[in-house]
Amino acid sequence: MMNDRPAVEAFSFGFEPPLDTWARWFAIVPTRSFVRIDDHGVEAVYGSWRVTTPWSNVESVERTGPYRRWKIAGPVRVSLADRGITMAATTTGGVCLRLHEPVRGVDPCGLVRHRSVTLGVADVDRFVRGVEARRDRAGAIGGAGEPPSHDRGSLVGTFRSLLRWRRRDVDVVFSDVDHVRFPSRDRASSSDDQPHEIGVGPKFHRTYRLEIDGGAISAEDAMAKVRANPNRLTDPAFAPFTKSRGRSGEMAVGDRYVIQLAGPWKGAVEVIDVTDTSFRLATLEGHMESGVIEMRAVGTDGTSRVEFIVESWARSHDHWFALLYDRIGLAQMLQGEMWAIACDQFAELVAGTPQGPLRITTDRQIGNH
């Protein structure tokens, strides 16, 4: 279930008040807007708009700005002079890619095409260095290959996941408790943080455990592979990870990912802790939940047995998701299958045999204290 792709570097857009508020009116959320480059080209995602092109189509790269607020406020903008498209929510400046052949962007049918793309990235200097290095490398290898394209889950993948969940052999323990204690390190480092205090409904502490015997690699080596590519633990047709900040092939505190299921189930997370055998993710603005999730592997000394654990502390972000999760249970089933797949994939990664069914424990806090 893993696709090997060229190394990708991801960049955040810059957002400044009040432009960030105006952007949200058009469903442009900072945590789910990003630019990705690899040796073949560039992909920019800005709310529901997307532009992609290979390096062979890029004629020049120019720094531009500063911009006037009224020229960039709100959704993407298209110049009346040359039909260039602008994705920006900061007046400080950005980067303009001038193209040989126009590309689609403002409308999905491509009726209007653009000969330039202006991107208001947060770190202009690093972006320009990255673009220049990638273009040079593309020239050296002849510019072959497709530009990056982020994965999105499909409705078929979601439906199949629900069917798989209904057929799963799992050991489930559910308890109502007086208190769910969240870990001390449960916050992202920026204003995009979405902590559990701003969530609604009951608090949940869920743990998924799978014991695996006869693994061919250690817990440390397996988790190094997962950190390099979290999609080793996913079904890309259901819930793929896309890096939206940082470099692919590694995981560091401050890196970000977007997990995009079909429909409204798109959530952004930030890495807040990394060790040799674990990593922890905090939810960001726009995620369906408010809280943290940790994945870790625990080896048994002197044996080939390893235990893979997914542990979350969270509550629903809004009343709509609380209804789907706690009352109807649909979102809880989808989440259960997502992390059950992760456990299955980890067993396959270490080339071991699961010992017994997947064990799931859920503590649901009653009351608001």
Helices and strands as residue ranges (DSSP letters): E 9-12, H 19-24, G 30-32, E 34-37, E 41-46, E 49-54, G 55-57, E 58-64, H 69-72, E 77-78, E 85-87, E 94-104, E 113-119, H 124-140, H 155-167, E 170-177, G 196-198, E 200-213, H 219-228, G 230-233, E 241-247, E 256-260, E 266-274, E 278-283, E 289-299, E 306-316, H 319-322, I 323-328, H 330-349, E 353-354, E 358-365
